[in-house]
Amino acid sequence: MVMFFQQILNGLTLGSVYSLVALGLTLIYGILHIPNFSHGALYMVGAYVAYYFAGAFGVPYWGAMVGAALVVALLAVASERLVFRPLRDAPQLHDMIAAIGLLLFLEAVVQAIWGADFHRLQSPHTQIVHLFGLVAPAQRLLIVAAAFALMLALHLFLQRTVTGSTIIAMAQDREGAALVGIDASRVSMLTFAISGALAAVAAVLFAPISLIYPAMGDLVILKAFVIIILGGMGSLPGAILGGMVIGFAESFGAFYISTNYKDIIAFALFVLIMSVRPSGLFPGGVR
């Protein structure tokens, strides 16, 4: 029974990271209908920026996280201005090709600067917590707590602030929002900034128990797309639930079957759920 609850913690850890990445991705798709494959590169850049701040300048872990979130938010805004905005009236395939090109470009730049070696970001929270017979690394508990705090903060921002309401209005009816005076350009920039910051925070939270390398975002972005399709394209609750489903599938699959098949198990579960609910768990737009 102890090992069962241990896998629940592992599933929550993975699911929290996946949900944060998927939330940013689903915000962009729900509002701008852009399949932003470069989102995985933003996740990767966030980890490298935090690693650089901590190693080169001795910035504490939390300061490195904030710095990475700001840098990646600015990078995301720049990508919206320079890459995606000029393609606003082009076919969606052009957005997809541009996103993949940006992904490859950022990976090449990072590899040219830091090389292809693996790196690890040290966390100050190395304690082992013993709770009701469970052995829980403090970093894993931190990931779960921080991720859920960010999810709650995003929900309150969208539901309780005027700026958040403009984002939801844009997602529901872009033309109608423009008619009532909402600045579509400003909302697009803000959405990309939030998306980039969430990806960077997810990467920095996960980096101390994983590895940092140029292609680290490739599998993550693939899973993020699976998650937003599973949860319902553009649905924020669906992104969170979908992330948890994939996280738990990987955790339990790796423990009870084999670590070699954890990704296959997660994708097989996705196919099974989609065969029952083709429109996803929470069909609908951003809400």
C-alpha positions in Angstrom: 0.0 0.0 0.0 2.9 2.3 0.7 4.3 1.9 -2.8 0.8 2.6 -4.2 0.7 5.9 -2.5 4.3 6.5 -3.6 3.2 6.2 -7.2 0.3 8.6 -6.5 2.9 11.2 -5.5 5.0 10.4 -8.6 1.9 10.8 -10.7 1.0 14.1 -9.1 4.6 15.3 -9.8 4.5 14.4 -13.5 0.9 15.5 -13.9 1.6 18.9 -12.3 4.5 19.6 -14.7 2.5 18.4 -17.8 -0.5 20.5 -16.7 1.5 23.7 -16.4 3.0 23.2 -19.9 -0.4 22.2 -21.4 -2.1 25.2 -19.8 0.1 27.7 -21.7 -0.3 25.7 -24.9 -4.1 25.5 -24.5 -4.3 29.3 -23.8 -2.6 30.0 -27.1 -4.6 27.5 -29.1 -7.9 28.5 -27.4 -7.5 32.2 -28.2 -5.3 32.3 -31.3 -5.8 28.8 -32.7 -2.1 28.4 -33.2 -0.6 24.9 -32.8 2.5 26.3 -31.2 5.0 23.4 -31.4 7.8 25.9 -30.3 6.3 25.8 -26.8 8.5 22.8 -26.1 11.6 25.0 -26.9 10.4 27.7 -24.5 10.2 25.0 -21.8 13.8 24.0 -22.6 15.0 27.6 -22.7 13.5 28.2 -19.3 15.6 25.4 -17.8 18.8 26.7 -19.4 18.2 30.3 -18.4 17.7 29.2 -14.8 20.8 27.0 -15.0 22.8 29.9 -16.4 21.6 32.4 -13.8 22.3 29.9 -10.9 25.7 28.9 -12.3 27.2 32.1 -13.7 25.8 34.6 -11.2 25.0 32.5 -8.2 21.3 33.5 -8.2 19.3 31.5 -5.7 16.9 28.8 -7.0 13.7 30.9 -6.7 15.4 34.0 -8.1 16.6 31.9 -11.1 13.0 30.7 -11.6 11.6 34.2 -11.6 14.4 35.3 -14.0 13.7 32.4 -16.3 10.0 33.1 -16.3 10.6 36.8 -17.3 13.2 35.9 -20.0 11.0 33.2 -21.6 7.9 35.5 -21.4 9.8 38.1 -23.4 11.0 35.5 -25.8 7.4 34.2 -26.2 6.2 37.8 -26.9 9.0 38.3 -29.4 7.9 35.1 -31.2 4.3 36.3 -31.4 5.4 39.7 -32.8 8.0 38.5 -35.3 6.8 35.0 -36.3 3.1 34.4 -35.7 1.6 37.9 -36.1 2.7 38.2 -39.7 1.0 34.9 -40.4 -2.3 35.9 -38.8 -4.2 35.7 -42.1 -2.2 32.8 -43.5 -3.5 29.2 -43.5 -3.0 27.4 -40.2 -0.4 25.1 -41.8 1.9 28.1 -42.1 1.7 28.6 -38.3 2.6 25.0 -37.7 5.6 25.1 -40.0 6.8 28.4 -38.5 6.4 26.9 -35.0 8.4 23.8 -35.9 11.1 26.0 -37.5 11.3 28.2 -34.3 11.6 25.0 -32.2 14.6 23.8 -34.3 16.1 27.3 -34.3 16.0 27.7 -30.5 17.4 24.2 -30.0 20.3 24.9 -32.3 21.0 28.2 -30.6 21.0 26.6 -27.1 23.2 23.7 -28.4 25.7 26.3 -29.9 25.9 28.1 -26.5 25.9 25.3 -24.0 26.7 22.2 -26.1 24.8 18.9 -26.2 25.9 17.7 -22.8 23.5 17.0 -20.0 23.2 19.5 -17.1 21.4 19.5 -13.8 20.0 22.4 -11.9 20.6 22.1 -8.1 17.7 22.7 -5.8 18.1 24.0 -2.2 15.3 21.7 -1.2 17.1 18.4 -0.9 15.4 17.1 2.2 13.6 13.9 2.4 10.1 14.2 4.1 8.7 11.2 5.9 4.9 11.4 6.1 2.6 8.5 7.1 5.2 6.0 6.0 5.8 7.7 2.7 9.2 8.8 1.7 8.8 12.0 -0.3 11.7 14.2 -1.7 11.0 17.8 -0.8 11.4 18.9 -4.4 8.5 16.7 -5.5 6.2 18.1 -2.9 7.4 21.6 -4.0 6.5 20.8 -7.6 3.0 19.7 -6.7 2.4 22.7 -4.3 3.8 25.3 -6.7 2.0 23.9 -9.7 -1.4 23.9 -8.0 -0.8 27.4 -6.6 0.0 28.6 -10.1 -3.1 26.9 -11.5 -5.3 28.6 -8.9 -3.6 31.9 -9.5 -4.3 31.6 -13.3 -7.9 30.7 -12.6 -8.4 33.7 -10.3 -6.7 36.0 -12.8 -8.9 34.9 -15.7 -12.1 34.9 -13.6 -11.7 37.9 -11.2 -9.7 40.5 -13.2 -10.7 42.7 -16.1 -7.6 41.7 -18.1 -8.4 38.1 -17.6 -11.9 38.7 -18.7 -10.6 40.2 -22.0 -8.6 37.0 -22.6 -11.8 34.9 -22.1 -13.8 37.2 -24.3 -11.2 36.9 -27.1 -11.3 33.1 -26.8 -15.1 33.1 -27.0 -15.6 35.6 -29.9 -12.6 37.4 -31.4 -14.6 39.6 -33.7 -17.2 40.5 -31.0 -14.3 41.3 -28.5 -12.8 43.7 -31.1 -16.2 45.4 -31.6 -16.4 46.3 -27.9 -12.9 47.8 -27.9 -10.7 45.0 -26.7 -7.2 45.3 -28.2 -6.6 42.0 -29.9 -2.9 42.7 -30.3 -2.4 43.4 -26.6 -4.3 40.3 -25.6 -2.2 38.1 -28.0 1.0 39.4 -26.5 -0.2 38.9 -22.9 -1.3 35.3 -23.8 2.1 34.4 -25.2 3.8 36.0 -22.2 1.7 34.0 -19.7 2.2 30.8 -21.8 6.0 31.3 -21.9 6.2 32.0 -18.1 4.2 28.9 -17.3 6.5 26.7 -19.5 9.6 28.2 -17.9 8.3 27.7 -14.3 7.4 24.1 -15.1 10.9 23.4 -16.5 12.7 25.0 -13.5 10.5 23.0 -11.1 11.2 19.7 -12.8 14.9 20.3 -13.7 16.3 19.3 -10.3 14.9 15.8 -10.6 15.5 15.5 -14.3 18.2 16.5 -16.8 18.7 19.7 -18.9 19.6 19.2 -22.6 18.7 20.8 -25.9 16.0 18.3 -26.9 14.3 18.1 -23.5 11.2 19.9 -24.7 10.5 17.6 -27.7 8.7 14.8 -25.8 7.1 17.3 -23.4 5.5 19.2 -26.2 4.2 16.0 -27.8 2.6 15.0 -24.5 1.2 18.5 -24.1 -0.6 18.3 -27.4 -1.9 14.9 -26.4 -3.1 16.4 -23.1 -5.0 19.4 -24.7 -6.6 17.0 -27.2 -7.5 14.7 -24.4 -8.9 17.4 -22.2 -10.7 19.2 -25.0 -9.1 21.7 -27.3 -9.0 25.1 -25.5 -10.3 23.9 -22.2 -8.2 24.9 -19.1 -9.9 22.4 -16.8 -9.3 19.8 -19.5 -5.6 20.7 -19.7 -5.2 20.2 -15.9 -7.2 16.9 -15.8 -5.5 15.6 -19.0 -2.1 16.3 -17.5 -3.0 14.4 -14.4 -4.3 11.5 -16.4 -1.1 11.2 -18.4 1.1 11.7 -15.3 -0.7 8.9 -13.4 -0.6 6.6 -16.4 3.1 7.0 -16.7 3.8 6.6 -13.0 1.7 3.5 -12.5 2.7 2.0 -15.8 6.4 2.4 -15.1 6.0 0.8 -11.7 3.6 -2.0 -12.3 4.6 -2.9 -15.9 7.9 -1.4 -17.1 9.7 1.9 -17.3 10.4 1.0 -20.9 6.7 1.2 -21.8 5.6 4.1 -19.7 5.2 6.5 -22.7 3.4 3.8 -24.7 1.0 3.1 -21.9 0.2 6.8 -21.6 -0.4 7.2 -25.3 -2.5 3.9 -25.4 -4.7 5.3 -22.6 -5.1 8.5 -24.7 -6.3 6.5 -27.6 -8.7 4.5 -25.4 -10.2 7.6 -23.9 -10.5 9.4 -27.2 -12.3 6.4 -28.7 -15.0 6.8 -26.0 -15.0 10.7 -25.9 -13.8 11.9 -29.3 -14.3 15.6 -28.3 -12.2 15.3 -25.2 -13.0 15.3 -21.5 -14.1 19.0 -21.3 -15.0 20.1 -24.9 -15.3 23.8 -25.3 -13.2 27.0 -25.3 -11.1 28.7 -22.6 -13.1 29.1 -19.4 
